[in-house]
Amino acid sequence: MDDDLNDPRISAYRPQRRLILPAPPGKRQKMSEARRKALRAEKARADARATRLHLVGLTDAAVIIAGLVLAAVIIMLVVVVLSRH
């Protein structure tokens, strides 16, 4: 069977559904204490960062947009400096 790129059931933009398999039978392995501690620390760092940004009044989207604006300004400055020579 050939892959038809015009087939609406096959899309590069929509991920295909995957079968969700149940966990294998038997006792589940416990997470190590070091891994649990690392996850707690990672969550604490993420919460602290979100709090700092919220206090400044920035959401994640605002941080991304500000970064894009900064990159655009830097590119424009480089173009202006190079075009003057």
PETAZI-V520137 format. One record per helix or strand. SS is the DSSP state (alpha for helix, beta for strand). FROM is the first residue (numbers start at 1). TO is the last residue. If there is no record, write none. Layout:
SS/FROM/TO, SS/FROM/TO
This chain:
alpha/33/56, alpha/60/83
